[in-house]
Amino acid sequence: MAGVGTTKLFENDDVIVWDFRLEPGESTGVHTHALPYFFRVVAGSTLAVSASDGSSLGDIEFKTGSTHSLTLDGDDLVAARGGRVAATHSATNVGDSAYHEILVELKK
């Protein structure tokens, strides 16, 4: 996976739009979020998030139709609904179904 999504759909001076998909058991590999972003879950599943050293940061269930926004605070991402996670991490789909989201990075 290049960048923070599976496929870059669009980019201009303001945003980068990504299509992001993970099949059950598939992992993103370690990546870093350098911009604040939001995403809409098209098909939900449970993702196991790990730090860059491989240690577990916990499992997160993302429900179909939910929207999430995150800002940067140093080396952490801060969720608008509460919670923090390292900006550099990996995610593995530990659910039984494919995961799909549309992610929008905010450049300004």
Stockholm file with secondary structure:
# STOCKHOLM 1.0

chainA/1-108         MAGVGTTKLFENDDVIVWDFRLEPGESTGVHTHALPYFFRVVAGSTLAVSASDGSSLGDIEFKTGSTHSLTLDGDDLVAARGGRVAATHSATNVGDSAYHEILVELKK
#=GR chainA/1-108 SS CCTTSSEEEEECSSEEEEEEEECTTCBCCSEECCSCEEEEEEECEEEEEEETTSCEEEEEEECTTCEEEEEEETTEEEETTSCEEESEEEEEECSSSCEEEEEEEECC
#=GC SS_cons         CCTTSSEEEEECSSEEEEEEEECTTCBCCSEECCSCEEEEEEECEEEEEEETTSCEEEEEEECTTCEEEEEEETTEEEETTSCEEESEEEEEECSSSCEEEEEEEECC
//
